[in-house]
């Protein structure tokens, strides 16, 4: 799930078809407010990209076999008992 606010998403959608100044006028804010939203969105994207890279590195079974095994989803112990019966 993303961490973008509703306002950030609205501004990003508006920027698909409008310039920064047109978007600012549409939302009745200053251009610097739109620039600040873009700055926050860039930071969120960069942070999310970094966490995905770290997670993929952790789950690499060739580099970290023990950690990769621990991070794989396991079946619950109750299901294991049911299968044995």
FENPEPE-V729523 format. One record per pair of residues at least 24 apart in sequence whose ideal C-beta (glycine too) atoms are under 7 Angstrom apart, sorted by sequence separation. I is the first residue (numbers start at 1). GAP is how many residues later the second one is. If there is no record, write none. Layout:
# FENPEPE-V729523
i:I gap:GAP
i:I gap:GAP
This chain:
# FENPEPE-V729523
i:11 gap:26
i:8 gap:29
i:12 gap:29
i:8 gap:32
i:8 gap:33
i:4 gap:37
i:4 gap:40
i:3 gap:41
